[in-house]
């Protein structure tokens, strides 16, 4: 069965442009433990957006 959708190539630059225009948040946690005892916890929060898009939604 053939799909009716057309395949469209998207460059990395186009993807970055779309992400920066809308903004993206990446979050993650890393816990290092031995014998079920947490020794190190690292939390990461990364926001990637243009200043213009941050100003429109965040500061209002």
C-alpha positions in Angstrom: 0.0 0.0 0.0 1.5 3.3 -1.1 1.3 6.4 1.1 -0.3 9.5 -0.5 1.9 11.9 1.5 4.8 13.4 -0.4 8.3 13.0 1.1 9.9 16.3 1.9 13.5 16.9 2.8 14.2 19.3 5.6 17.6 20.6 6.3 19.2 21.0 9.7 19.1 24.8 9.3 15.3 24.8 8.7 14.8 22.6 11.8 16.9 25.0 13.9 15.0 27.9 12.6 11.7 26.4 13.5 12.9 25.4 17.0 14.3 28.8 17.7 11.1 30.6 16.5 8.9 28.5 18.7 11.4 27.6 21.5 12.2 24.3 23.1 12.9 23.2 26.7 15.1 20.2 27.3 15.3 18.7 30.8 17.0 15.8 32.3 18.1 14.3 35.6 21.1 12.2 36.5 21.5 10.3 39.7 24.6 8.3 40.6 24.1 5.9 43.4 25.8 2.9 45.1 23.8 0.2 46.9 20.6 2.3 46.6 22.3 5.3 48.3 22.1 8.4 46.1 25.5 10.1 46.0 25.3 12.6 43.2 22.2 14.3 41.7 22.5 16.5 38.6 19.5 18.3 37.2 19.6 20.0 33.8 17.2 22.5 32.3 18.0 24.0 28.9 15.9 26.6 27.2 16.6 27.3 23.5 14.7 30.2 22.0 15.3 33.5 20.4 15.1 36.7 22.5 12.2 37.8 20.5 10.1 34.7 21.1 11.0 34.7 24.8 9.9 38.3 25.0 6.5 37.6 23.4 5.4 34.9 25.7 7.5 35.0 28.9 7.6 38.6 29.9 3.9 39.5 29.4 
